[in-house]
Amino acid sequence: MSNLKRLPLAGAIAAALMASSAMAATVDFHGYVRSGIGASAGGGDQEAFGAVGAGSKYRLGNETETYGEIKLGSELFNNGEQSFYLDSNMAFSVDQANDWEGTDPAFREFNVKGKGVLGFAPEATLWAGKRFYKRHDVHMSDFYYWNVSGPGAGVEGIDLGFGDFSFAWVKSSTSFDYYASENDAKNRNDVKSFDIDQNILDFRLENISVNPNGSLTVGVDYAFGNPSGSFGGGWKADGYDAGGNGQAAEIDPIAESDMDDTGYMLTLEHTQGEFFGGFNKFVVQYATDAMTAHGLGSNGQGVSALTSDNLDGNDFYRIMDHGVVGLGENVEMQYLASYNNLSFKEAGKPDQTWISLGVRPVYFWNDIMSTAVELGYDQVDNAFKTDAGDWKDSKLTKLTVAQQWSAGRGYWARPQIRVFGTYANWNDDSKGQIGGEAFANDTDGFTFGVQMEAWW
């Protein structure tokens, strides 16, 4: 009897849903995902190889997690002159270890973009909410060297005649750990956290034509912060004592005056189109104080985390060249050359230099199958400090060969399934800090596996 009553109710619900969907706006579905399976030679799970202190690693055959982004968006209003678009993005990441892996999703984007709504600049877009804001990255190493993302608001695409002007206010709170007393720091007891509300003002001039098929982007980012409360001072702890007692190897006092919650970054980027069938980007960046870090932008904050390495008086500069080119009918290649230097105010702490060189040529056997070879080298001078107080460098060379099957021909063709083998070699000073448990006592390692990657 109850089943007979449920059928009309189910039909009514279905009819209501169909009616509402007919009236609803069209939903755009986009996203990114990667996942697979891998192992380390000699047993154990697949390990990722990256130099100590480097801002990124070369990623082909060197990713050990399942990661995804699901984007849903819809144009909610359009009268022919003005329009409003709602965009969203939920991201997730799991260890890629077994069948059932739960995780809390990250709300990366929820924003509304209004086009044609500004009378003084009808070509521009007014926006507000959380979003990925004009991110600049190197796909081969998954490194975001200009990434001012987070909750914010702004106007983009104001036509100045010689280029497009955009400005934005983006916020990203950050925190750092400290200890209230010298004794707590020495014994690493009762760690505390202090929060700072970070804000960034981003100004960009884009699409400045400077040569045939070449354009220039000029950007200025100014960061300023507001402490969430009063910081009365404390202590920071670095490293671990060689005695194996869990105590810190080095402790130093830290005061609120030591921390700089302001700073700026200047960016110049030249993009050359129609460059051997692809593109080339040449980038120069300079940053001070709170904007100084090798991984600036790679963590999605766009500002440093105000640890002991990111204090008032630091300076940072980067010179980078990267792109994708065609080398004949059947070969395309991505390349990267990057030099990064971070100077510290802290006495006795030498400059940290990170050099990154990499290539990924891909040979296309046909419109579906290809072979990729990725060779990357990272060197970080003064990457870490030993228990004895000596500064050591970290050097790593990584080589991956992958057989690939893609949805079409071309370097960017996805979805893609790849079978890979990865070999990495690192210097003696980095032993125990690269390669995880599987290669803790080695200076080289080999991993293998199968991975898929897709974006749409």
C-alpha positions as CSV (number, residue, x, y, z in Angstrom):
1,M,0.0,0.0,0.0
2,S,2.8,2.4,0.9
3,N,4.5,1.7,-2.4
4,L,1.4,2.7,-4.3
5,K,1.4,6.0,-2.4
6,R,5.0,6.7,-3.1
7,L,4.8,6.4,-6.9
8,P,2.5,9.4,-7.5
9,L,4.7,11.4,-5.1
10,A,7.8,10.4,-6.9
11,G,6.3,11.4,-10.2
12,A,5.3,14.8,-8.8
13,I,8.8,15.4,-7.6
14,A,10.3,14.4,-10.9
15,A,7.9,16.7,-12.8
16,A,8.7,19.6,-10.5
17,L,12.4,19.1,-11.0
18,M,12.0,18.9,-14.8
19,A,10.0,22.1,-14.7
20,S,12.5,23.9,-12.6
21,S,15.4,22.7,-14.7
22,A,13.7,23.9,-17.8
23,M,13.5,27.4,-16.3
24,A,17.1,27.3,-14.9
25,A,20.1,28.9,-16.6
26,T,22.5,26.7,-18.5
27,V,25.3,25.4,-16.3
28,D,28.9,25.4,-17.5
29,F,30.9,22.4,-16.2
30,H,34.7,22.7,-16.1
31,G,37.5,21.2,-14.0
32,Y,40.8,19.6,-13.5
33,V,41.8,16.2,-12.1
34,R,44.8,13.9,-11.8
35,S,45.0,10.5,-10.3
36,G,46.8,7.2,-10.6
37,I,48.9,4.5,-9.0
38,G,52.6,4.2,-8.4
39,A,55.3,2.4,-6.5
40,S,58.9,2.8,-5.5
41,A,61.6,0.4,-6.7
42,G,62.5,-2.1,-3.9
43,G,59.0,-1.8,-2.3
44,G,56.9,0.9,-0.8
45,D,54.6,3.6,-2.0
46,Q,55.6,6.0,-4.8
47,E,57.7,8.9,-3.5
48,A,57.9,12.4,-5.0
49,F,61.4,13.9,-5.6
50,G,62.1,17.6,-5.0
51,A,65.2,19.5,-3.9
52,V,65.2,20.9,-0.3
53,G,64.1,24.5,-0.3
54,A,63.0,24.6,-3.9
55,G,59.7,26.3,-4.7
56,S,58.5,23.5,-6.9
57,K,59.4,20.2,-8.5
58,Y,59.2,18.8,-12.0
59,R,55.9,17.0,-12.1
60,L,55.7,14.4,-14.9
61,G,55.7,11.0,-13.2
62,N,56.4,12.8,-9.9
63,E,53.0,13.3,-8.4
64,T,51.7,11.1,-5.6
65,E,48.2,12.4,-4.8
66,T,44.8,12.5,-6.3
67,Y,43.8,16.1,-6.9
68,G,40.8,17.7,-8.5
69,E,38.9,20.9,-9.1
70,I,35.2,20.9,-10.0
71,K,34.0,24.2,-11.5
72,L,30.3,25.1,-12.0
73,G,29.2,28.4,-13.5
74,S,26.3,30.0,-15.1
75,E,25.4,33.3,-16.8
76,L,22.4,34.4,-14.7
77,F,21.6,37.6,-16.5
78,N,22.1,39.0,-20.0
79,N,20.2,41.8,-21.6
80,G,22.5,42.3,-24.6
81,E,24.5,45.1,-23.0
82,Q,25.1,43.9,-19.4
83,S,25.6,40.4,-18.0
84,F,26.3,38.7,-14.7
85,Y,28.1,35.4,-14.4
86,L,28.3,33.2,-11.3
87,D,31.4,31.0,-11.0
88,S,32.4,28.4,-8.4
89,N,35.3,26.0,-7.8
90,M,35.6,23.2,-5.2
91,A,39.0,21.5,-4.9
92,F,40.0,18.3,-3.1
93,S,43.2,16.3,-2.5
94,V,43.7,12.8,-1.1
95,D,46.8,10.6,-0.6
96,Q,45.9,8.1,-3.4
97,A,46.5,5.2,-1.0
98,N,43.3,3.2,-1.0
99,D,39.6,2.9,-2.0
100,W,37.9,5.0,0.7
101,E,39.7,8.4,1.3
102,G,37.7,11.2,2.8
103,T,38.7,14.9,2.7
104,D,37.2,18.2,3.3
105,P,36.7,20.2,0.1
106,A,38.3,23.5,-0.3
107,F,36.1,26.4,-1.6
108,R,38.6,27.9,-4.0
109,E,36.2,30.1,-6.0
110,F,32.8,31.7,-5.5
111,N,32.4,34.9,-7.4
112,V,30.2,37.0,-9.6
113,K,31.5,38.9,-12.7
114,G,29.5,41.8,-14.1
115,K,30.3,42.8,-17.7
116,G,29.2,46.1,-19.2
117,V,28.0,47.5,-15.9
118,L,30.5,50.4,-15.5
119,G,29.4,53.4,-17.5
120,F,33.0,54.9,-17.7
121,A,34.4,51.5,-19.0
122,P,31.6,49.3,-20.5
123,E,34.3,46.9,-21.8
124,A,35.5,46.2,-18.3
125,T,34.4,43.6,-15.8
126,L,33.4,44.3,-12.2
127,W,33.9,41.3,-9.9
128,A,33.6,40.3,-6.2
129,G,34.1,37.1,-4.3
130,K,36.7,34.3,-4.1
131,R,38.6,33.6,-7.3
132,F,41.8,32.5,-9.0
133,Y,43.0,36.0,-10.0
134,K,45.1,36.2,-13.2
135,R,47.4,33.4,-12.2
136,H,50.7,32.9,-14.0
137,D,52.4,29.5,-13.9
138,V,54.7,27.0,-15.4
139,H,52.7,23.8,-16.1
140,M,55.8,21.5,-16.3
141,S,56.7,22.3,-12.6
142,D,53.2,23.3,-11.4
143,F,54.8,26.5,-10.2
144,Y,52.7,29.7,-9.8
145,Y,55.1,32.6,-9.8
146,W,52.4,35.2,-9.8
147,N,49.3,34.1,-8.0
148,V,47.3,36.7,-6.0
149,S,44.2,34.6,-5.3
150,G,41.6,34.6,-2.6
151,P,38.6,36.5,-1.5
152,G,38.5,40.0,-3.1
153,A,37.0,42.5,-5.5
154,G,38.2,44.5,-8.4
155,V,37.8,45.8,-12.0
156,E,39.6,44.2,-14.9
157,G,40.1,45.0,-18.5
158,I,39.8,48.8,-18.7
159,D,40.9,49.8,-22.2
160,L,43.5,52.6,-22.0
161,G,44.2,52.5,-25.7
162,F,47.8,51.2,-25.3
163,G,46.9,48.4,-22.9
164,D,44.4,47.0,-20.5
165,F,44.3,48.2,-16.9
166,S,43.1,46.1,-14.0
167,F,43.1,46.6,-10.2
168,A,42.0,44.3,-7.3
169,W,42.0,44.1,-3.6
170,V,42.6,40.5,-2.4
171,K,42.8,39.2,1.1
172,S,44.5,36.1,2.6
173,S,44.9,35.6,6.3
174,T,48.1,33.9,7.4
175,S,49.7,32.7,10.7
176,F,53.0,31.7,12.2
177,D,54.0,29.4,15.1
178,Y,56.0,30.6,18.1
179,Y,56.7,29.8,21.8
180,A,55.9,32.0,24.7
181,S,59.1,31.3,26.6
182,E,62.7,30.4,25.9
183,N,62.3,27.1,27.8
184,D,59.2,26.2,25.7
185,A,61.1,26.9,22.5
186,K,64.1,24.8,23.6
187,N,61.9,21.9,24.4
188,R,59.3,22.6,21.7
189,N,56.5,22.7,24.2
190,D,53.2,24.5,24.0
191,V,53.5,25.9,20.5
192,K,51.2,28.9,19.9
193,S,49.9,30.6,16.8
194,F,49.6,34.3,15.9
195,D,47.3,35.4,13.0
196,I,47.7,38.3,10.6
197,D,45.0,39.4,8.2
198,Q,46.9,40.0,5.0
199,N,45.7,42.2,2.2
200,I,47.1,42.8,-1.3
201,L,46.4,45.6,-3.7
202,D,47.2,44.4,-7.2
203,F,47.6,46.8,-10.2
204,R,48.3,45.5,-13.7
205,L,48.8,46.9,-17.2
206,E,48.4,44.1,-19.7
207,N,48.5,43.6,-23.5
208,I,51.0,46.4,-24.1
209,S,52.1,45.9,-27.7
210,V,55.9,46.2,-27.9
211,N,56.8,44.2,-31.0
212,P,55.1,42.0,-33.7
213,N,53.2,39.3,-31.8
214,G,54.8,40.5,-28.6
215,S,53.2,42.1,-25.6
216,L,54.3,43.3,-22.1
217,T,52.5,43.0,-18.7
218,V,53.6,45.3,-15.9
219,G,52.3,44.6,-12.4
220,V,52.7,46.1,-8.9
221,D,51.5,44.2,-5.8
222,Y,51.4,45.9,-2.4
223,A,50.8,43.8,0.7
224,F,49.8,45.1,4.1
225,G,48.6,43.3,7.2
226,N,46.6,43.8,10.3
227,P,47.4,41.7,13.4
228,S,44.4,39.9,14.7
229,G,45.5,40.7,18.3
230,S,48.4,42.0,20.3
231,F,51.6,40.0,20.0
232,G,53.7,40.4,23.1
233,G,56.8,38.7,21.7
234,G,58.1,35.1,21.9
235,W,60.6,32.7,20.7
236,K,61.2,30.7,17.5
237,A,62.8,27.3,17.2
238,D,64.8,25.9,14.3
239,G,66.0,22.3,13.7
240,Y,66.5,19.5,16.2
241,D,69.4,18.9,18.6
242,A,71.8,16.2,17.5
243,G,71.2,14.4,20.9
244,G,67.9,13.0,19.7
245,N,66.0,14.4,22.7
246,G,63.6,16.3,20.5
247,Q,64.9,19.7,21.6
248,A,65.5,22.6,19.2
249,A,68.9,23.0,17.7
250,E,68.6,26.8,17.7
251,I,66.2,29.3,19.4
252,D,65.9,33.0,18.9
253,P,63.7,35.7,20.3
254,I,61.1,37.3,18.0
255,A,59.3,40.6,18.6
256,E,56.4,42.2,16.7
257,S,58.8,44.8,15.5
258,D,60.8,42.1,13.7
259,M,57.9,41.1,11.6
260,D,57.0,43.2,8.5
261,D,53.4,42.9,7.5
262,T,54.0,45.1,4.5
263,G,55.9,44.7,1.3
264,Y,55.7,45.0,-2.5
265,M,56.4,43.1,-5.6
266,L,57.2,44.4,-9.1
267,T,56.6,42.1,-12.1
268,L,57.6,42.5,-15.8
269,E,56.5,39.8,-18.2
270,H,57.1,39.8,-22.0
271,T,55.0,37.3,-23.9
272,Q,56.1,36.4,-27.5
273,G,53.4,34.7,-29.6
274,E,54.0,32.8,-32.8
275,F,57.3,31.7,-31.3
276,F,58.4,28.6,-33.2
277,G,54.8,27.6,-33.3
278,G,54.2,28.3,-29.7
279,F,55.0,31.0,-27.1
280,N,57.8,32.3,-24.9
281,K,57.5,34.2,-21.6
282,F,60.4,36.2,-20.1
283,V,59.8,37.3,-16.5
284,V,61.5,39.6,-14.1
285,Q,60.3,40.0,-10.5
286,Y,61.5,42.0,-7.5
287,A,60.0,41.8,-4.0
288,T,60.6,43.2,-0.5
289,D,59.8,42.4,3.0
290,A,56.4,40.5,3.4
291,M,56.3,39.6,-0.3
292,T,59.7,37.8,-0.3
293,A,59.7,34.0,-0.6
294,H,60.8,31.5,-3.3
295,G,57.3,30.0,-3.3
296,L,55.6,33.4,-3.6
297,G,52.2,32.6,-5.1
298,S,52.7,28.9,-5.1
299,N,50.7,28.5,-1.9
300,G,47.7,30.5,-3.2
301,Q,48.3,33.3,-0.7
302,G,50.6,35.5,-2.7
303,V,52.4,36.6,0.5
304,S,54.9,35.0,2.7
305,A,53.9,33.2,5.8
306,L,55.9,35.5,8.1
307,T,58.1,32.7,9.4
308,S,61.6,33.4,10.6
309,D,62.7,33.4,7.0
310,N,60.3,36.2,5.9
311,L,61.0,39.3,8.0
312,D,61.5,43.0,7.6
313,G,64.5,43.8,5.4
314,N,64.4,40.8,3.1
315,D,64.8,41.2,-0.6
316,F,63.9,38.8,-3.4
317,Y,64.4,38.8,-7.2
318,R,63.6,36.3,-9.9
319,I,64.6,36.0,-13.6
320,M,62.7,33.4,-15.6
321,D,62.2,32.3,-19.2
322,H,59.7,29.6,-20.2
323,G,57.5,28.5,-23.0
324,V,56.3,25.8,-25.3
325,V,57.6,25.5,-28.9
326,G,57.3,23.2,-31.9
327,L,60.4,21.3,-33.1
328,G,59.3,19.9,-36.4
329,E,56.1,18.2,-37.4
330,N,56.0,15.6,-34.6
331,V,57.7,17.2,-31.6
332,E,56.7,19.9,-29.1
333,M,58.6,20.9,-26.1
334,Q,58.1,22.9,-22.9
335,Y,61.2,24.5,-21.2
336,L,62.1,26.5,-18.1
337,A,65.1,28.4,-17.0
338,S,64.8,30.2,-13.7
339,Y,67.1,32.0,-11.3
340,N,65.8,33.1,-7.9
341,N,67.7,34.9,-5.0
342,L,66.4,35.5,-1.5
343,S,68.5,37.8,0.8
344,F,67.8,37.8,4.5
345,K,68.1,40.5,7.1
346,E,68.8,38.0,9.8
347,A,72.4,38.1,10.8
348,G,74.5,35.0,9.9
349,K,71.9,33.8,7.4
350,P,73.4,33.7,3.9
351,D,71.5,34.4,0.7
352,Q,69.4,31.5,-0.6
353,T,69.7,30.9,-4.4
354,W,67.4,28.6,-6.3
355,I,68.3,27.6,-9.9
356,S,65.8,25.5,-11.9
357,L,66.3,24.2,-15.4
358,G,64.0,21.8,-17.2
359,V,62.7,20.5,-20.6
360,R,59.9,18.2,-21.6
361,P,59.9,17.2,-25.3
362,V,57.0,15.2,-26.6
363,Y,57.2,13.0,-29.7
364,F,53.8,12.3,-31.4
365,W,53.6,8.8,-33.0
366,N,50.1,9.6,-34.2
367,D,47.1,11.7,-33.2
368,I,46.6,9.6,-30.0
369,M,49.9,8.2,-28.8
370,S,53.1,10.1,-27.8
371,T,56.3,9.7,-25.8
372,A,57.3,12.4,-23.3
373,V,60.7,12.8,-21.7
374,E,61.1,15.3,-18.8
375,L,64.5,16.2,-17.5
376,G,64.7,18.7,-14.6
377,Y,67.5,20.1,-12.4
378,D,67.1,22.0,-9.2
379,Q,69.8,23.5,-7.1
380,V,69.3,25.4,-3.9
381,D,72.3,27.1,-2.3
382,N,72.2,27.3,1.5
383,A,69.0,25.3,1.5
384,F,69.1,24.2,5.1
385,K,71.1,24.4,8.3
386,T,72.6,21.3,10.0
387,D,72.5,20.5,13.7
388,A,76.2,21.6,13.7
389,G,75.3,25.0,12.4
390,D,76.6,24.5,8.8
391,W,74.6,25.6,5.8
392,K,74.2,23.0,3.1
393,D,73.2,23.0,-0.6
394,S,70.6,20.7,-2.1
395,K,70.9,19.5,-5.7
396,L,68.6,17.1,-7.5
397,T,68.3,15.8,-11.1
398,K,65.1,14.1,-12.2
399,L,64.4,12.2,-15.4
400,T,61.0,10.7,-16.4
401,V,60.1,8.8,-19.5
402,A,56.3,8.4,-20.2
403,Q,54.3,6.7,-22.9
404,Q,51.1,8.7,-23.3
405,W,47.6,8.3,-24.9
406,S,45.8,11.6,-25.3
407,A,42.5,12.9,-26.7
408,G,44.1,14.4,-29.7
409,R,47.5,15.6,-30.9
410,G,49.4,18.4,-29.1
411,Y,51.3,19.2,-25.9
412,W,48.1,20.4,-24.2
413,A,45.8,17.6,-25.4
414,R,43.8,16.1,-22.5
415,P,42.5,13.8,-21.1
416,Q,45.7,11.8,-21.0
417,I,46.8,8.4,-19.7
418,R,50.5,7.9,-19.2
419,V,52.7,5.0,-18.1
420,F,55.9,6.4,-16.6
421,G,59.2,5.6,-15.0
422,T,61.1,8.2,-13.0
423,Y,64.7,8.3,-11.8
424,A,66.1,10.9,-9.5
425,N,69.6,11.6,-8.1
426,W,70.6,14.0,-5.3
427,N,73.7,15.1,-3.5
428,D,75.1,13.5,-0.3
429,D,74.1,16.6,1.8
430,S,70.4,16.0,0.9
431,K,70.4,12.4,2.0
432,G,67.5,11.7,4.3
433,Q,65.6,14.8,3.3
434,I,64.6,13.7,-0.2
435,G,62.8,10.5,-1.3
436,G,60.8,9.9,1.8
437,E,61.0,6.6,3.7
438,A,61.7,4.5,0.6
439,F,65.0,6.3,-0.1
440,A,65.9,7.7,3.3
441,N,69.4,6.2,3.2
442,D,70.0,6.7,-0.5
443,T,71.1,9.5,-2.9
444,D,69.0,8.2,-5.8
445,G,65.7,6.5,-6.4
446,F,63.4,5.0,-9.1
447,T,59.6,5.1,-9.1
448,F,57.0,3.9,-11.7
449,G,53.3,4.0,-12.3
450,V,50.3,5.0,-14.3
451,Q,48.6,8.4,-14.1
452,M,45.7,10.1,-15.8
453,E,45.3,13.9,-16.1
454,A,42.3,15.8,-17.5
455,W,41.0,19.3,-17.8
456,W,37.9,20.5,-19.5
